[in-house]
Amino acid sequence: MNNTSTLRGIFWAGLLVFLAWDWSRTPPIDLRQEPPLIAAGSGQEVSGGHCAMAPGEAGK
């Protein structure tokens, strides 16, 4: 194996070890409590603002 292949193998092994560790340490995701990924057209009000929004324009 040359140096590039060795480094590539170390990278992928490290990534797999990290993902396995992360998966084992995090609690399971409760999909019923997660906010929707996209609320466009769902009838939900916008809960945030935009940094370019003029003061007093929120909620109109």
PDB file of N, CA, C and O in Angstrom, chain B, residues numbered from 101:
ATOM      1  N   MET B 101       0.851  -1.186   0.000  1.00  0.00           N
ATOM      2  CA  MET B 101       0.000   0.000   0.000  1.00  0.00           C
ATOM      3  C   MET B 101       0.892   1.244   0.000  1.00  0.00           C
ATOM      4  O   MET B 101       1.910   1.312   0.690  1.00  0.00           O
ATOM      5  N   ASN B 102       0.476   2.204  -0.787  1.00  0.00           N
ATOM      6  CA  ASN B 102       1.233   3.450  -0.785  1.00  0.00           C
ATOM      7  C   ASN B 102       0.658   4.397   0.270  1.00  0.00           C
ATOM      8  O   ASN B 102      -0.324   4.071   0.936  1.00  0.00           O
ATOM      9  N   ASN B 103       1.264   5.544   0.413  1.00  0.00           N
ATOM     10  CA  ASN B 103       0.893   6.493   1.463  1.00  0.00           C
ATOM     11  C   ASN B 103      -0.547   6.985   1.312  1.00  0.00           C
ATOM     12  O   ASN B 103      -1.255   7.137   2.308  1.00  0.00           O
ATOM     13  N   THR B 104      -0.989   7.236   0.070  1.00  0.00           N
ATOM     14  CA  THR B 104      -2.347   7.724  -0.165  1.00  0.00           C
ATOM     15  C   THR B 104      -3.383   6.689   0.249  1.00  0.00           C
ATOM     16  O   THR B 104      -4.385   7.027   0.880  1.00  0.00           O
ATOM     17  N   SER B 105      -3.149   5.452  -0.098  1.00  0.00           N
ATOM     18  CA  SER B 105      -4.081   4.386   0.281  1.00  0.00           C
ATOM     19  C   SER B 105      -4.132   4.207   1.789  1.00  0.00           C
ATOM     20  O   SER B 105      -5.200   3.961   2.351  1.00  0.00           O
ATOM     21  N   THR B 106      -3.004   4.325   2.437  1.00  0.00           N
ATOM     22  CA  THR B 106      -2.963   4.196   3.896  1.00  0.00           C
ATOM     23  C   THR B 106      -3.758   5.311   4.556  1.00  0.00           C
ATOM     24  O   THR B 106      -4.556   5.065   5.460  1.00  0.00           O
ATOM     25  N   LEU B 107      -3.535   6.539   4.098  1.00  0.00           N
ATOM     26  CA  LEU B 107      -4.273   7.668   4.676  1.00  0.00           C
ATOM     27  C   LEU B 107      -5.765   7.558   4.399  1.00  0.00           C
ATOM     28  O   LEU B 107      -6.580   7.892   5.259  1.00  0.00           O
ATOM     29  N   ARG B 108      -6.128   7.097   3.214  1.00  0.00           N
ATOM     30  CA  ARG B 108      -7.537   6.913   2.875  1.00  0.00           C
ATOM     31  C   ARG B 108      -8.164   5.853   3.788  1.00  0.00           C
ATOM     32  O   ARG B 108      -9.284   6.033   4.265  1.00  0.00           O
ATOM     33  N   GLY B 109      -7.460   4.769   4.028  1.00  0.00           N
ATOM     34  CA  GLY B 109      -7.967   3.725   4.915  1.00  0.00           C
ATOM     35  C   GLY B 109      -8.115   4.204   6.347  1.00  0.00           C
ATOM     36  O   GLY B 109      -9.095   3.880   7.019  1.00  0.00           O
ATOM     37  N   ILE B 110      -7.136   4.981   6.818  1.00  0.00           N
ATOM     38  CA  ILE B 110      -7.218   5.531   8.179  1.00  0.00           C
ATOM     39  C   ILE B 110      -8.402   6.472   8.292  1.00  0.00           C
ATOM     40  O   ILE B 110      -9.120   6.445   9.292  1.00  0.00           O
ATOM     41  N   PHE B 111      -8.619   7.309   7.273  1.00  0.00           N
ATOM     42  CA  PHE B 111      -9.750   8.230   7.292  1.00  0.00           C
ATOM     43  C   PHE B 111     -11.074   7.479   7.394  1.00  0.00           C
ATOM     44  O   PHE B 111     -11.894   7.786   8.259  1.00  0.00           O
ATOM     45  N   TRP B 112     -11.290   6.488   6.511  1.00  0.00           N
ATOM     46  CA  TRP B 112     -12.560   5.771   6.509  1.00  0.00           C
ATOM     47  C   TRP B 112     -12.756   4.947   7.781  1.00  0.00           C
ATOM     48  O   TRP B 112     -13.871   4.846   8.294  1.00  0.00           O
ATOM     49  N   ALA B 113     -11.683   4.366   8.280  1.00  0.00           N
ATOM     50  CA  ALA B 113     -11.792   3.621   9.538  1.00  0.00           C
ATOM     51  C   ALA B 113     -12.154   4.564  10.684  1.00  0.00           C
ATOM     52  O   ALA B 113     -13.001   4.236  11.515  1.00  0.00           O
ATOM     53  N   GLY B 114     -11.512   5.738  10.729  1.00  0.00           N
ATOM     54  CA  GLY B 114     -11.827   6.719  11.760  1.00  0.00           C
ATOM     55  C   GLY B 114     -13.255   7.216  11.659  1.00  0.00           C
ATOM     56  O   GLY B 114     -13.933   7.392  12.671  1.00  0.00           O
ATOM     57  N   LEU B 115     -13.713   7.443  10.430  1.00  0.00           N
ATOM     58  CA  LEU B 115     -15.091   7.892  10.238  1.00  0.00           C
ATOM     59  C   LEU B 115     -16.083   6.835  10.699  1.00  0.00           C
ATOM     60  O   LEU B 115     -17.072   7.155  11.358  1.00  0.00           O
ATOM     61  N   LEU B 116     -15.828   5.593  10.361  1.00  0.00           N
ATOM     62  CA  LEU B 116     -16.721   4.514  10.792  1.00  0.00           C
ATOM     63  C   LEU B 116     -16.726   4.353  12.307  1.00  0.00           C
ATOM     64  O   LEU B 116     -17.776   4.111  12.903  1.00  0.00           O
ATOM     65  N   VAL B 117     -15.560   4.487  12.931  1.00  0.00           N
ATOM     66  CA  VAL B 117     -15.485   4.398  14.394  1.00  0.00           C
ATOM     67  C   VAL B 117     -16.259   5.549  15.028  1.00  0.00           C
ATOM     68  O   VAL B 117     -16.988   5.348  15.999  1.00  0.00           O
ATOM     69  N   PHE B 118     -16.103   6.753  14.484  1.00  0.00           N
ATOM     70  CA  PHE B 118     -16.836   7.903  15.016  1.00  0.00           C
ATOM     71  C   PHE B 118     -18.341   7.717  14.867  1.00  0.00           C
ATOM     72  O   PHE B 118     -19.089   7.978  15.809  1.00  0.00           O
ATOM     73  N   LEU B 119     -18.795   7.271  13.697  1.00  0.00           N
ATOM     74  CA  LEU B 119     -20.234   7.075  13.497  1.00  0.00           C
ATOM     75  C   LEU B 119     -20.788   6.002  14.424  1.00  0.00           C
ATOM     76  O   LEU B 119     -21.890   6.148  14.954  1.00  0.00           O
ATOM     77  N   ALA B 120     -20.034   4.924  14.623  1.00  0.00           N
ATOM     78  CA  ALA B 120     -20.480   3.874  15.538  1.00  0.00           C
ATOM     79  C   ALA B 120     -20.553   4.394  16.963  1.00  0.00           C
ATOM     80  O   ALA B 120     -21.498   4.083  17.689  1.00  0.00           O
ATOM     81  N   TRP B 121     -19.563   5.183  17.371  1.00  0.00           N
ATOM     82  CA  TRP B 121     -19.577   5.768  18.713  1.00  0.00           C
ATOM     83  C   TRP B 121     -20.751   6.726  18.862  1.00  0.00           C
ATOM     84  O   TRP B 121     -21.453   6.684  19.873  1.00  0.00           O
ATOM     85  N   ASP B 122     -20.977   7.584  17.879  1.00  0.00           N
ATOM     86  CA  ASP B 122     -22.068   8.549  17.937  1.00  0.00           C
ATOM     87  C   ASP B 122     -23.416   7.848  17.990  1.00  0.00           C
ATOM     88  O   ASP B 122     -24.291   8.243  18.761  1.00  0.00           O
ATOM     89  N   TRP B 123     -23.590   6.817  17.182  1.00  0.00           N
ATOM     90  CA  TRP B 123     -24.840   6.084  17.148  1.00  0.00           C
ATOM     91  C   TRP B 123     -25.101   5.375  18.480  1.00  0.00           C
ATOM     92  O   TRP B 123     -26.250   5.263  18.909  1.00  0.00           O
ATOM     93  N   SER B 124     -24.045   4.902  19.130  1.00  0.00           N
ATOM     94  CA  SER B 124     -24.219   4.184  20.394  1.00  0.00           C
ATOM     95  C   SER B 124     -24.467   5.131  21.569  1.00  0.00           C
ATOM     96  O   SER B 124     -25.054   4.719  22.570  1.00  0.00           O
ATOM     97  N   ARG B 125     -24.035   6.385  21.470  1.00  0.00           N
ATOM     98  CA  ARG B 125     -24.139   7.331  22.588  1.00  0.00           C
ATOM     99  C   ARG B 125     -25.382   8.226  22.544  1.00  0.00           C
ATOM    100  O   ARG B 125     -25.763   8.780  23.575  1.00  0.00           O
ATOM    101  N   THR B 126     -26.023   8.383  21.385  1.00  0.00           N
ATOM    102  CA  THR B 126     -27.155   9.296  21.283  1.00  0.00           C
ATOM    103  C   THR B 126     -28.454   8.574  21.579  1.00  0.00           C
ATOM    104  O   THR B 126     -28.611   7.396  21.254  1.00  0.00           O
ATOM    105  N   PRO B 127     -29.393   9.293  22.202  1.00  0.00           N
ATOM    106  CA  PRO B 127     -30.697   8.674  22.453  1.00  0.00           C
ATOM    107  C   PRO B 127     -31.469   8.546  21.144  1.00  0.00           C
ATOM    108  O   PRO B 127     -31.205   9.285  20.195  1.00  0.00           O
ATOM    109  N   PRO B 128     -32.411   7.624  21.085  1.00  0.00           N
ATOM    110  CA  PRO B 128     -33.194   7.476  19.859  1.00  0.00           C
ATOM    111  C   PRO B 128     -34.020   8.733  19.580  1.00  0.00           C
ATOM    112  O   PRO B 128     -34.435   9.432  20.505  1.00  0.00           O
ATOM    113  N   ILE B 129     -34.245   9.006  18.323  1.00  0.00           N
ATOM    114  CA  ILE B 129     -35.005  10.182  17.916  1.00  0.00           C
ATOM    115  C   ILE B 129     -36.492   9.877  18.012  1.00  0.00           C
ATOM    116  O   ILE B 129     -36.963   8.860  17.502  1.00  0.00           O
ATOM    117  N   ASP B 130     -37.229  10.770  18.673  1.00  0.00           N
ATOM    118  CA  ASP B 130     -38.679  10.648  18.755  1.00  0.00           C
ATOM    119  C   ASP B 130     -39.266  11.443  17.590  1.00  0.00           C
ATOM    120  O   ASP B 130     -39.364  12.668  17.661  1.00  0.00           O
ATOM    121  N   LEU B 131     -39.651  10.758  16.530  1.00  0.00           N
ATOM    122  CA  LEU B 131     -40.108  11.431  15.326  1.00  0.00           C
ATOM    123  C   LEU B 131     -41.394  12.211  15.547  1.00  0.00           C
ATOM    124  O   LEU B 131     -41.687  13.129  14.781  1.00  0.00           O
ATOM    125  N   ARG B 132     -42.167  11.875  16.565  1.00  0.00           N
ATOM    126  CA  ARG B 132     -43.410  12.600  16.832  1.00  0.00           C
ATOM    127  C   ARG B 132     -43.155  13.962  17.462  1.00  0.00           C
ATOM    128  O   ARG B 132     -44.027  14.829  17.406  1.00  0.00           O
ATOM    129  N   GLN B 133     -41.993  14.175  18.058  1.00  0.00           N
ATOM    130  CA  GLN B 133     -41.672  15.442  18.700  1.00  0.00           C
ATOM    131  C   GLN B 133     -40.780  16.333  17.851  1.00  0.00           C
ATOM    132  O   GLN B 133     -40.503  17.470  18.232  1.00  0.00           O
ATOM    133  N   GLU B 134     -40.327  15.837  16.709  1.00  0.00           N
ATOM    134  CA  GLU B 134     -39.463  16.621  15.841  1.00  0.00           C
ATOM    135  C   GLU B 134     -40.281  17.650  15.075  1.00  0.00           C
ATOM    136  O   GLU B 134     -41.402  17.358  14.659  1.00  0.00           O
ATOM    137  N   PRO B 135     -39.737  18.857  14.880  1.00  0.00           N
ATOM    138  CA  PRO B 135     -40.450  19.835  14.052  1.00  0.00           C
ATOM    139  C   PRO B 135     -40.434  19.393  12.593  1.00  0.00           C
ATOM    140  O   PRO B 135     -39.549  18.642  12.184  1.00  0.00           O
ATOM    141  N   PRO B 136     -41.399  19.847  11.809  1.00  0.00           N
ATOM    142  CA  PRO B 136     -41.395  19.457  10.405  1.00  0.00           C
ATOM    143  C   PRO B 136     -40.178  20.014   9.680  1.00  0.00           C
ATOM    144  O   PRO B 136     -39.710  21.109   9.990  1.00  0.00           O
ATOM    145  N   LEU B 137     -39.671  19.260   8.719  1.00  0.00           N
ATOM    146  CA  LEU B 137     -38.518  19.717   7.955  1.00  0.00           C
ATOM    147  C   LEU B 137     -38.855  20.961   7.162  1.00  0.00           C
ATOM    148  O   LEU B 137     -38.042  21.879   7.059  1.00  0.00           O
ATOM    149  N   ILE B 138     -40.032  20.994   6.611  1.00  0.00           N
ATOM    150  CA  ILE B 138     -40.448  22.152   5.827  1.00  0.00           C
ATOM    151  C   ILE B 138     -41.920  22.378   6.139  1.00  0.00           C
ATOM    152  O   ILE B 138     -42.726  21.450   6.075  1.00  0.00           O
ATOM    153  N   ALA B 139     -42.259  23.593   6.471  1.00  0.00           N
ATOM    154  CA  ALA B 139     -43.630  23.892   6.877  1.00  0.00           C
ATOM    155  C   ALA B 139     -44.379  24.650   5.801  1.00  0.00           C
ATOM    156  O   ALA B 139     -45.458  25.178   6.070  1.00  0.00           O
ATOM    157  N   ALA B 140     -43.851  24.721   4.600  1.00  0.00           N
ATOM    158  CA  ALA B 140     -44.506  25.460   3.527  1.00  0.00           C
ATOM    159  C   ALA B 140     -45.840  24.813   3.186  1.00  0.00           C
ATOM    160  O   ALA B 140     -45.893  23.634   2.835  1.00  0.00           O
ATOM    161  N   GLY B 141     -46.905  25.578   3.288  1.00  0.00           N
ATOM    162  CA  GLY B 141     -48.232  25.090   2.940  1.00  0.00           C
ATOM    163  C   GLY B 141     -48.863  24.211   3.988  1.00  0.00           C
ATOM    164  O   GLY B 141     -49.897  23.596   3.725  1.00  0.00           O
ATOM    165  N   SER B 142     -48.280  24.128   5.164  1.00  0.00           N
ATOM    166  CA  SER B 142     -48.842  23.250   6.183  1.00  0.00           C
ATOM    167  C   SER B 142     -49.844  23.959   7.074  1.00  0.00           C
ATOM    168  O   SER B 142     -50.511  23.319   7.888  1.00  0.00           O
ATOM    169  N   GLY B 143     -49.962  25.293   6.929  1.00  0.00           N
ATOM    170  CA  GLY B 143     -50.878  26.046   7.773  1.00  0.00           C
ATOM    171  C   GLY B 143     -50.242  26.526   9.056  1.00  0.00           C
ATOM    172  O   GLY B 143     -50.886  27.245   9.821  1.00  0.00           O
ATOM    173  N   GLN B 144     -49.002  26.157   9.319  1.00  0.00           N
ATOM    174  CA  GLN B 144     -48.333  26.601  10.531  1.00  0.00           C
ATOM    175  C   GLN B 144     -47.791  27.999  10.333  1.00  0.00           C
ATOM    176  O   GLN B 144     -47.301  28.346   9.258  1.00  0.00           O
ATOM    177  N   GLU B 145     -47.886  28.812  11.399  1.00  0.00           N
ATOM    178  CA  GLU B 145     -47.347  30.162  11.331  1.00  0.00           C
ATOM    179  C   GLU B 145     -45.824  30.119  11.413  1.00  0.00           C
ATOM    180  O   GLU B 145     -45.233  29.198  11.977  1.00  0.00           O
ATOM    181  N   VAL B 146     -45.218  31.138  10.837  1.00  0.00           N
ATOM    182  CA  VAL B 146     -43.767  31.259  10.908  1.00  0.00           C
ATOM    183  C   VAL B 146     -43.406  31.689  12.316  1.00  0.00           C
ATOM    184  O   VAL B 146     -44.006  32.617  12.859  1.00  0.00           O
ATOM    185  N   SER B 147     -42.426  31.017  12.912  1.00  0.00           N
ATOM    186  CA  SER B 147     -42.054  31.334  14.291  1.00  0.00           C
ATOM    187  C   SER B 147     -40.776  32.135  14.378  1.00  0.00           C
ATOM    188  O   SER B 147     -40.373  32.525  15.474  1.00  0.00           O
ATOM    189  N   GLY B 148     -40.128  32.391  13.260  1.00  0.00           N
ATOM    190  CA  GLY B 148     -38.875  33.136  13.270  1.00  0.00           C
ATOM    191  C   GLY B 148     -38.965  34.343  12.375  1.00  0.00           C
ATOM    192  O   GLY B 148     -39.994  34.602  11.751  1.00  0.00           O
ATOM    193  N   GLY B 149     -37.893  35.064  12.321  1.00  0.00           N
ATOM    194  CA  GLY B 149     -37.848  36.234  11.466  1.00  0.00           C
ATOM    195  C   GLY B 149     -36.685  36.137  10.513  1.00  0.00           C
ATOM    196  O   GLY B 149     -36.030  35.100  10.412  1.00  0.00           O
ATOM    197  N   HIS B 150     -36.439  37.199   9.833  1.00  0.00           N
ATOM    198  CA  HIS B 150     -35.321  37.272   8.916  1.00  0.00           C
ATOM    199  C   HIS B 150     -34.498  38.480   9.306  1.00  0.00           C
ATOM    200  O   HIS B 150     -35.058  39.500   9.707  1.00  0.00           O
ATOM    201  N   CYS B 151     -33.185  38.391   9.199  1.00  0.00           N
ATOM    202  CA  CYS B 151     -32.331  39.472   9.645  1.00  0.00           C
ATOM    203  C   CYS B 151     -32.509  40.734   8.814  1.00  0.00           C
ATOM    204  O   CYS B 151     -32.161  41.823   9.272  1.00  0.00           O
ATOM    205  N   ALA B 152     -33.046  40.610   7.595  1.00  0.00           N
ATOM    206  CA  ALA B 152     -33.248  41.774   6.745  1.00  0.00           C
ATOM    207  C   ALA B 152     -34.654  42.355   6.898  1.00  0.00           C
ATOM    208  O   ALA B 152     -34.998  43.332   6.232  1.00  0.00           O
ATOM    209  N   MET B 153     -35.466  41.757   7.773  1.00  0.00           N
ATOM    210  CA  MET B 153     -36.834  42.235   7.959  1.00  0.00           C
ATOM    211  C   MET B 153     -36.790  43.538   8.768  1.00  0.00           C
ATOM    212  O   MET B 153     -36.089  43.633   9.776  1.00  0.00           O
ATOM    213  N   ALA B 154     -37.540  44.524   8.314  1.00  0.00           N
ATOM    214  CA  ALA B 154     -37.583  45.800   9.006  1.00  0.00           C
ATOM    215  C   ALA B 154     -38.256  45.626  10.364  1.00  0.00           C
ATOM    216  O   ALA B 154     -39.171  44.812  10.496  1.00  0.00           O
ATOM    217  N   PRO B 155     -37.817  46.380  11.380  1.00  0.00           N
ATOM    218  CA  PRO B 155     -38.451  46.285  12.698  1.00  0.00           C
ATOM    219  C   PRO B 155     -39.930  46.623  12.594  1.00  0.00           C
ATOM    220  O   PRO B 155     -40.312  47.566  11.901  1.00  0.00           O
ATOM    221  N   GLY B 156     -40.744  45.863  13.274  1.00  0.00           N
ATOM    222  CA  GLY B 156     -42.177  46.096  13.262  1.00  0.00           C
ATOM    223  C   GLY B 156     -42.891  45.390  12.117  1.00  0.00           C
ATOM    224  O   GLY B 156     -44.120  45.419  12.063  1.00  0.00           O
ATOM    225  N   GLU B 157     -42.173  44.765  11.210  1.00  0.00           N
ATOM    226  CA  GLU B 157     -42.775  44.081  10.078  1.00  0.00           C
ATOM    227  C   GLU B 157     -43.171  42.649  10.426  1.00  0.00           C
ATOM    228  O   GLU B 157     -43.971  42.035   9.719  1.00  0.00           O
ATOM    229  N   ALA B 158     -42.622  42.124  11.497  1.00  0.00           N
ATOM    230  CA  ALA B 158     -42.921  40.746  11.883  1.00  0.00           C
ATOM    231  C   ALA B 158     -44.377  40.652  12.297  1.00  0.00           C
ATOM    232  O   ALA B 158     -44.883  41.508  13.021  1.00  0.00           O
ATOM    233  N   GLY B 159     -45.028  39.636  11.847  1.00  0.00           N
ATOM    234  CA  GLY B 159     -46.399  39.384  12.238  1.00  0.00           C
ATOM    235  C   GLY B 159     -47.424  40.037  11.333  1.00  0.00           C
ATOM    236  O   GLY B 159     -48.623  39.900  11.574  1.00  0.00           O
ATOM    237  N   LYS B 160     -46.994  40.740  10.303  1.00  0.00           N
ATOM    238  CA  LYS B 160     -47.958  41.349   9.374  1.00  0.00           C
ATOM    239  C   LYS B 160     -48.331  40.383   8.299  1.00  0.00           C
ATOM    240  O   LYS B 160     -49.130  40.712   7.423  1.00  0.00           O
TER     241      LYS B 160
END
